[in-house]
């Protein structure tokens, strides 16, 4: 699973919800699409298009896909760091990369995090 952002033209002035398209990450007008692929990288499903301001995990829950994880416990998923909360909620099903250590963490923790991300 991954949420991809695509830059779009700025919505017309005076349009309700215009600010919803401004992404906090890119600081541009974007739309977000949730994409699913199999283990070999082939795209299985491209979810509904959402405004760029919406977080990956929020878009997934809005679509009802998180609820599908409850009803199908045998399905496994690998996700990016935008879905950390989903991995915490479904530890046996969803695997996300490890969280980045705090700035105050020792160098050993930072090095271990880099190695885990690389793998």
Secondary structure as UniProt FT lines:
FT   STRAND          2..7
FT   TURN            13..14
FT   TURN            16..17
FT   HELIX           18..21
FT   TURN            24..26
FT   STRAND          29..37
FT   TURN            39..40
FT   STRAND          43..51
FT   TURN            52..53
FT   HELIX           56..63
FT   HELIX           65..71
FT   TURN            73..74
FT   STRAND          77..78
FT   HELIX           81..83
FT   HELIX           84..89
FT   TURN            91..93
FT   STRAND          94..95
FT   TURN            103..104
FT   HELIX           107..118
//
